[in-house]
Amino acid sequence: MRVKDRAVVVTGAAGLIGREVCRVLAAQGARLAVTDLNGDGLSAVLEDLHAEAVWGRPVDATAFADFTGFVADAGQQIGAPDVLVNVAGSFRMGSFADSDQASWEDMISANLLTALVACRAVLPAMLGAGSGSIINFASTAGEYGSIRPAAAYAAAKAGVIGFTKSLAREVSPAGIRVNAISPGPIDTPAFQLASPEDRAAAEARTLLGRMGQPRDIAQGVLYLASEESAFVTGTVLQVNGGSLL
């Protein structure tokens, strides 16, 4: 029970990775407040976990006032947040030369603005407690550029990395750890819809010769949420099967 009785806020909980993060944290004793824009998907998550220590409702994680209200409601349900896991994000592939401003704003809002909003919303409680763990979601695309044409997505994820390191410098002296997890090729809908050739190429880029699974990422989140990582802050945990080597 590595996160027993810790109050954890999870955004993007209805996706495959978000749902697995919730399962792993709940199994390790966390009290969860979960959210996603996908109301039906979120209901499925809540039904799947069917635990008294799990609460949630849909909220737009790009809207600061709305998300602040969600955090306040979560505090009434599970207690002030000890951990924030920012899974919320979106991926869109396409040539940058053919893209438009709306598509850039969509990628930046979904992948970077959500992290800024959620972090700002939980920080007053964490600063008041003098402790906390924030886990943002980066990507290998944000570390060395997207192999597939997705420049705006890569830019947003690079922004997450810069934000994570900068926020760690700012708030870690007050007892709050801020880290990012950077998934490599994971078997999620973005890859499930890819061509067999693209999937084979993604598998070949890893030293293990396979796609990662959502549980691989969830176990990394568990580490960063637990006291096992008490001396870890301002870092990017790469869970990529060695695909950067």
Kinemage of the C-alpha trace (Angstrom):
@kinemage 1
@onewidth
@group {chain A} dominant
@subgroup {mainchain}
@vectorlist {calphas} color= white
{ca met a 1} P 0.000 0.000 0.000
{ca arg a 2} L 2.574 2.500 -1.208
{ca val a 3} L 0.204 5.492 -1.402
{ca lys a 4} L -2.241 4.487 1.326
{ca asp a 5} L -4.706 7.248 2.236
{ca arg a 6} L -3.066 9.804 -0.040
{ca ala a 7} L -5.505 12.105 -1.825
{ca val a 8} L -4.684 11.963 -5.532
{ca val a 9} L -6.166 14.096 -8.325
{ca val a 10} L -5.968 12.465 -11.769
{ca thr a 11} L -6.806 14.310 -14.996
{ca gly a 12} L -7.412 12.486 -18.263
{ca ala a 13} L -8.683 9.526 -16.267
{ca ala a 14} L -10.873 8.049 -19.027
{ca gly a 15} L -8.063 7.199 -21.452
{ca leu a 16} L -6.276 3.860 -21.447
{ca ile a 17} L -3.271 5.204 -19.561
{ca gly a 18} L -5.354 7.344 -17.207
{ca arg a 19} L -7.613 4.432 -16.344
{ca glu a 20} L -4.651 2.171 -15.605
{ca val a 21} L -3.068 4.873 -13.450
{ca cys a 22} L -6.288 5.018 -11.443
{ca arg a 23} L -6.405 1.239 -11.053
{ca val a 24} L -2.825 1.014 -9.832
{ca leu a 25} L -3.112 3.912 -7.397
{ca ala a 26} L -6.444 2.689 -6.016
{ca ala a 27} L -4.985 -0.789 -5.501
{ca gln a 28} L -2.183 0.814 -3.502
{ca gly a 29} L -4.580 2.562 -1.131
{ca ala a 30} L -4.960 6.037 -2.652
{ca arg a 31} L -8.109 8.130 -2.377
{ca leu a 32} L -8.875 9.351 -5.879
{ca ala a 33} L -10.541 12.389 -7.414
{ca val a 34} L -10.717 11.713 -11.141
{ca thr a 35} L -11.802 13.821 -14.083
{ca asp a 36} L -12.010 13.822 -17.852
{ca leu a 37} L -13.950 15.694 -20.510
{ca asn a 38} L -15.331 12.344 -21.667
{ca gly a 39} L -18.262 11.946 -19.301
{ca asp a 40} L -19.219 8.456 -20.458
{ca gly a 41} L -15.632 7.288 -20.210
{ca leu a 42} L -15.315 8.782 -16.758
{ca ser a 43} L -18.478 7.013 -15.616
{ca ala a 44} L -16.944 3.748 -16.816
{ca val a 45} L -13.821 4.449 -14.767
{ca leu a 46} L -15.856 5.140 -11.648
{ca glu a 47} L -17.872 1.963 -12.193
{ca asp a 48} L -14.696 -0.020 -12.801
{ca leu a 49} L -13.087 1.142 -9.556
{ca his a 50} L -16.363 0.976 -7.559
{ca ala a 51} L -14.697 2.092 -4.338
{ca glu a 52} L -15.808 4.500 -1.648
{ca ala a 53} L -12.447 6.246 -1.865
{ca val a 54} L -12.988 7.226 -5.513
{ca trp a 55} L -14.930 10.299 -6.617
{ca gly a 56} L -15.067 12.242 -9.842
{ca arg a 57} L -16.918 14.406 -12.327
{ca pro a 58} L -16.175 15.876 -15.764
{ca val a 59} L -14.388 19.211 -15.858
{ca asp a 60} L -12.477 21.214 -18.448
{ca ala a 61} L -8.847 21.152 -17.289
{ca thr a 62} L -8.035 24.143 -19.512
{ca ala a 63} L -10.415 26.407 -17.567
{ca phe a 64} L -8.792 27.609 -14.352
{ca ala a 65} L -11.960 28.696 -12.532
{ca asp a 66} L -13.743 25.431 -13.340
{ca phe a 67} L -10.784 23.282 -12.356
{ca thr a 68} L -10.241 25.217 -9.139
{ca gly a 69} L -13.858 24.440 -8.288
{ca phe a 70} L -13.226 20.773 -9.022
{ca val a 71} L -10.232 20.733 -6.662
{ca ala a 72} L -12.319 22.401 -3.949
{ca asp a 73} L -15.059 19.798 -4.384
{ca ala a 74} L -12.447 17.043 -4.349
{ca gly a 75} L -11.153 18.381 -1.053
{ca gln a 76} L -14.605 17.882 0.426
{ca gln a 77} L -14.782 14.335 -0.911
{ca ile a 78} L -11.284 12.877 -0.388
{ca gly a 79} L -9.276 15.582 1.370
{ca ala a 80} L -6.756 18.183 0.233
{ca pro a 81} L -4.612 16.918 -2.651
{ca asp a 82} L -1.348 15.175 -1.765
{ca val a 83} L -0.628 14.126 -5.357
{ca leu a 84} L -1.562 15.489 -8.790
{ca val a 85} L -1.245 13.325 -11.896
{ca asn a 86} L -1.718 15.265 -15.140
{ca val a 87} L -2.530 12.568 -17.688
{ca ala a 88} L -4.809 14.832 -19.731
{ca gly a 89} L -3.605 15.317 -23.273
{ca ser a 90} L -4.302 14.762 -26.934
{ca phe a 91} L -2.345 13.704 -30.013
{ca arg a 92} L -2.919 14.813 -33.579
{ca met a 93} L -0.724 13.874 -36.496
{ca gly a 94} L -0.397 16.005 -39.618
{ca ser a 95} L 1.967 18.068 -41.699
{ca phe a 96} L 2.826 21.389 -40.032
{ca ala a 97} L 2.899 23.048 -43.458
{ca asp a 98} L -0.778 22.151 -43.849
{ca ser a 99} L -1.813 23.022 -40.278
{ca asp a 100} L -3.661 26.079 -38.990
{ca gln a 101} L -3.746 28.137 -35.826
{ca ala a 102} L -6.757 26.302 -34.425
{ca ser a 103} L -4.890 22.996 -34.543
{ca trp a 104} L -1.832 24.498 -32.781
{ca glu a 105} L -4.001 26.001 -30.070
{ca asp a 106} L -5.763 22.684 -29.608
{ca met a 107} L -2.486 20.811 -29.069
{ca ile a 108} L -1.064 23.454 -26.739
{ca ser a 109} L -4.276 23.666 -24.720
{ca ala a 110} L -4.734 19.912 -24.381
{ca asn a 111} L -1.125 19.072 -23.549
{ca leu a 112} L 0.423 22.136 -21.889
{ca leu a 113} L -2.331 24.426 -20.650
{ca thr a 114} L -3.990 21.535 -18.804
{ca ala a 115} L -0.782 20.999 -16.827
{ca leu a 116} L -0.437 24.691 -15.963
{ca val a 117} L -4.060 24.970 -14.869
{ca ala a 118} L -4.089 21.823 -12.735
{ca cys a 119} L -0.775 22.614 -11.057
{ca arg a 120} L -1.874 26.148 -10.213
{ca ala a 121} L -5.139 24.837 -8.785
{ca val a 122} L -3.546 22.349 -6.360
{ca leu a 123} L -0.528 24.403 -5.302
{ca pro a 124} L -2.190 26.510 -2.558
{ca ala a 125} L -3.168 23.380 -0.619
{ca met a 126} L 0.212 21.723 -1.166
{ca leu a 127} L 2.104 24.848 -0.154
{ca gly a 128} L -0.049 25.096 2.933
{ca ala a 129} L 0.752 21.498 3.837
{ca gly a 130} L 4.426 21.829 2.988
{ca ser a 131} L 4.359 18.651 0.935
{ca gly a 132} L 3.065 17.153 -2.285
{ca ser a 133} L 3.968 15.357 -5.473
{ca ile a 134} L 3.080 16.636 -8.947
{ca ile a 135} L 3.477 14.325 -11.940
{ca asn a 136} L 3.135 15.844 -15.403
{ca phe a 137} L 2.990 13.876 -18.633
{ca ala a 138} L 5.677 14.605 -21.190
{ca ser a 139} L 6.593 12.489 -24.227
{ca thr a 140} L 9.653 11.317 -26.103
{ca ala a 141} L 8.385 13.675 -28.836
{ca gly a 142} L 8.997 16.559 -26.452
{ca glu a 143} L 12.505 15.363 -25.708
{ca tyr a 144} L 13.916 14.844 -29.188
{ca gly a 145} L 11.137 15.728 -31.624
{ca ser a 146} L 8.282 13.706 -33.017
{ca ile a 147} L 9.206 10.951 -35.435
{ca arg a 148} L 5.741 11.174 -36.937
{ca pro a 149} L 4.570 14.588 -38.255
{ca ala a 150} L 3.219 16.192 -35.086
{ca ala a 151} L 5.255 19.342 -34.507
{ca ala a 152} L 2.701 21.235 -32.416
{ca tyr a 153} L 2.221 18.223 -30.146
{ca ala a 154} L 5.993 17.916 -29.696
{ca ala a 155} L 6.245 21.633 -28.931
{ca ala a 156} L 3.560 21.345 -26.250
{ca lys a 157} L 5.252 18.353 -24.632
{ca ala a 158} L 8.614 20.128 -24.688
{ca gly a 159} L 6.834 22.953 -22.898
{ca val a 160} L 5.647 20.484 -20.247
{ca ile a 161} L 9.262 19.468 -19.614
{ca gly a 162} L 10.437 23.079 -19.271
{ca phe a 163} L 7.492 23.898 -17.033
{ca thr a 164} L 8.121 20.855 -14.828
{ca lys a 165} L 11.771 21.697 -14.257
{ca ser a 166} L 11.053 25.376 -13.629
{ca leu a 167} L 8.201 24.678 -11.208
{ca ala a 168} L 10.382 22.186 -9.336
{ca arg a 169} L 12.989 24.917 -8.814
{ca glu a 170} L 10.264 27.199 -7.494
{ca val a 171} L 8.315 24.950 -5.127
{ca ser a 172} L 10.558 22.039 -4.152
{ca pro a 173} L 12.227 24.117 -1.403
{ca ala a 174} L 8.734 24.248 0.138
{ca gly a 175} L 8.495 20.438 0.130
{ca ile a 176} L 6.663 19.843 -3.161
{ca arg a 177} L 8.231 17.484 -5.657
{ca val a 178} L 7.520 18.129 -9.360
{ca asn a 179} L 8.443 15.535 -11.950
{ca ala a 180} L 7.388 14.429 -15.407
{ca ile a 181} L 6.982 10.977 -16.861
{ca ser a 182} L 7.860 10.556 -20.527
{ca pro a 183} L 6.231 7.595 -22.258
{ca gly a 184} L 7.766 6.091 -25.354
{ca pro a 185} L 5.658 4.114 -27.842
{ca ile a 186} L 2.705 2.827 -25.799
{ca asp a 187} L -0.069 0.583 -27.109
{ca thr a 188} L -2.837 3.200 -26.982
{ca pro a 189} L -5.408 4.262 -29.621
{ca ala a 190} L -2.874 6.609 -31.263
{ca phe a 191} L -0.770 3.579 -32.160
{ca gln a 192} L -3.629 1.114 -32.506
{ca leu a 193} L -4.878 3.184 -35.446
{ca ala a 194} L -1.422 3.324 -37.018
{ca ser a 195} L -0.469 1.242 -40.016
{ca pro a 196} L 1.234 -2.130 -39.446
{ca glu a 197} L 4.401 -0.597 -40.866
{ca asp a 198} L 4.335 2.290 -38.388
{ca arg a 199} L 3.660 -0.057 -35.477
{ca ala a 200} L 6.534 -2.304 -36.523
{ca ala a 201} L 8.832 0.714 -36.784
{ca ala a 202} L 7.819 1.888 -33.287
{ca glu a 203} L 8.486 -1.549 -31.826
{ca ala a 204} L 11.844 -1.727 -33.581
{ca arg a 205} L 12.934 1.597 -32.044
{ca thr a 206} L 12.836 0.086 -28.549
{ca leu a 207} L 15.624 -2.082 -27.202
{ca leu a 208} L 12.993 -4.516 -25.919
{ca gly a 209} L 11.409 -4.938 -29.339
{ca arg a 210} L 7.856 -4.263 -28.200
{ca met a 211} L 5.364 -1.520 -27.534
{ca gly a 212} L 4.927 -0.405 -23.949
{ca gln a 213} L 1.662 -1.067 -22.122
{ca pro a 214} L -0.404 1.407 -20.072
{ca arg a 215} L 0.570 -0.483 -16.909
{ca asp a 216} L 4.238 0.254 -17.599
{ca ile a 217} L 3.430 3.950 -17.349
{ca ala a 218} L 1.155 3.514 -14.326
{ca gln a 219} L 3.939 1.814 -12.385
{ca gly a 220} L 6.205 4.789 -13.100
{ca val a 221} L 3.492 7.124 -11.813
{ca leu a 222} L 3.185 5.022 -8.660
{ca tyr a 223} L 6.914 5.399 -8.039
{ca leu a 224} L 6.794 9.183 -8.405
{ca ala a 225} L 3.689 9.415 -6.212
{ca ser a 226} L 5.171 7.325 -3.399
{ca glu a 227} L 7.821 8.003 -0.786
{ca glu a 228} L 10.157 5.721 -2.718
{ca ser a 229} L 10.942 8.795 -4.841
{ca ala a 230} L 11.252 11.182 -1.882
{ca phe a 231} L 14.584 12.542 -3.181
{ca val a 232} L 13.456 12.868 -6.801
{ca thr a 233} L 12.313 16.216 -8.157
{ca gly a 234} L 12.725 18.207 -11.352
{ca thr a 235} L 13.368 15.076 -13.379
{ca val a 236} L 11.871 13.396 -16.431
{ca leu a 237} L 11.325 9.681 -15.861
{ca gln a 238} L 11.748 7.979 -19.221
{ca val a 239} L 9.551 4.909 -19.670
{ca asn a 240} L 10.318 4.167 -23.285
{ca gly a 241} L 11.883 0.721 -23.611
{ca gly a 242} L 15.230 2.294 -24.444
{ca ser a 243} L 13.921 3.996 -27.564
{ca leu a 244} L 16.085 7.096 -26.992
{ca leu a 245} L 19.355 5.148 -27.110
